[in-house]
């Protein structure tokens, strides 16, 4: 009985025009967090993915590379999805292009 009369008394005062402004102010911290999250986490990750894709597309025969598993080798064959990697004399393996994480400067593997 007391609760319903208390709600009835405060409801018209809240609906008088401050309702829209208060809901906007309550959404502001959430929007601000999303903007900060975008610039701190999402955007750098997208940039890193774009750089990795460009590196993978620019691979050429004879490039010295490092794989995700830590293998070092020289590219001997190029395919659309796979790369032939020479890791020792007369030892060629086939790996996915996406497994290459770094291209080394020429002459590193001697």
C-alpha positions as CSV (number, residue, x, y, z in Angstrom):
1,X,0.0,0.0,0.0
2,X,2.8,2.5,0.9
3,X,4.9,1.4,-2.1
4,X,2.3,1.9,-4.7
5,X,1.5,5.4,-3.5
6,X,5.2,6.3,-3.4
7,X,5.6,5.1,-7.0
8,X,2.5,7.0,-8.1
9,X,3.9,10.2,-6.5
10,X,7.3,10.0,-8.2
11,X,6.2,8.8,-11.7
12,X,4.7,12.1,-12.9
13,X,7.7,14.1,-11.9
14,X,10.1,11.8,-13.8
15,X,8.0,11.9,-16.9
16,X,8.0,15.7,-17.0
17,X,10.9,16.0,-19.5
18,X,14.1,14.8,-17.6
19,X,13.5,11.2,-18.7
20,X,15.1,11.6,-22.1
21,X,18.1,13.5,-20.8
22,X,18.7,11.0,-18.0
23,X,18.6,8.0,-20.3
24,X,21.1,9.8,-22.7
25,X,23.4,10.5,-19.7
26,X,23.2,6.8,-18.6
27,X,24.2,5.7,-22.2
28,X,27.1,8.1,-22.4
29,X,29.6,5.9,-20.3
30,X,28.8,2.9,-22.4
31,X,29.3,4.8,-25.7
32,X,32.6,6.3,-24.4
33,X,33.8,2.8,-23.4
34,X,33.1,1.5,-26.9
35,X,35.0,4.3,-28.5
36,X,38.0,3.8,-26.3
37,X,37.8,0.0,-26.9
38,X,37.7,0.6,-30.7
39,X,40.8,2.8,-30.7
40,X,42.8,0.7,-28.2
41,X,42.0,-2.8,-29.3
42,X,40.0,-3.3,-32.4
43,X,41.7,-0.8,-34.8
44,X,45.3,-1.9,-34.0
45,X,44.3,-5.6,-34.5
46,X,42.7,-4.8,-37.9
47,X,45.8,-2.9,-38.9
48,X,48.0,-5.8,-37.9
49,X,45.8,-8.2,-39.9
50,X,46.0,-6.0,-43.0
51,X,49.9,-5.8,-42.7
52,X,50.1,-9.6,-42.4
53,X,47.8,-10.1,-45.4
54,X,50.0,-7.7,-47.5
55,X,53.2,-9.6,-46.4
56,X,51.6,-13.0,-47.3
57,X,50.6,-11.7,-50.7
58,X,54.0,-10.3,-51.4
59,X,55.9,-13.6,-50.8
60,X,58.3,-14.5,-53.6
61,X,60.5,-17.5,-54.4
62,X,63.8,-17.3,-52.6
63,X,62.4,-15.3,-49.6
64,X,63.7,-16.4,-46.2
65,X,60.9,-16.8,-43.8
66,X,59.9,-17.8,-40.2
67,X,56.8,-20.0,-39.7
68,X,54.4,-19.9,-36.8
69,X,56.1,-23.1,-35.5
70,X,59.5,-21.5,-35.5
71,X,60.9,-23.2,-38.6
72,X,63.3,-21.1,-40.7
73,X,63.5,-21.8,-44.4
74,X,63.7,-20.5,-47.9
75,X,60.6,-20.5,-50.2
76,X,61.1,-22.9,-53.0
77,X,57.6,-23.2,-54.5
78,X,54.6,-20.9,-54.3
79,X,50.9,-21.9,-54.6
80,X,47.6,-20.2,-54.0
81,X,47.2,-21.6,-50.4
82,X,50.4,-23.5,-49.8
83,X,54.2,-22.7,-49.9
84,X,57.1,-25.1,-50.5
85,X,59.7,-24.4,-47.9
86,X,63.3,-25.6,-48.0
87,X,64.5,-26.1,-44.4
88,X,67.7,-27.9,-45.3
89,X,69.5,-29.3,-48.4
90,X,67.1,-31.6,-50.2
91,X,64.5,-31.2,-47.5
92,X,61.3,-29.5,-48.7
93,X,58.1,-29.2,-46.7
94,X,54.7,-27.8,-47.6
95,X,53.0,-25.3,-45.3
96,X,50.1,-23.0,-45.5
97,X,50.8,-19.4,-46.5
98,X,49.1,-18.1,-43.3
99,X,51.6,-20.0,-41.2
100,X,54.4,-17.6,-42.2
101,X,54.8,-14.9,-39.6
102,X,57.9,-13.0,-40.7
103,X,60.0,-12.5,-43.8
104,X,63.8,-12.3,-42.9
105,X,66.3,-10.1,-44.7
106,X,68.2,-11.8,-47.5
107,X,71.3,-13.7,-46.4
108,X,70.1,-14.4,-42.9
109,X,70.0,-18.2,-43.3
110,X,73.6,-19.2,-44.2
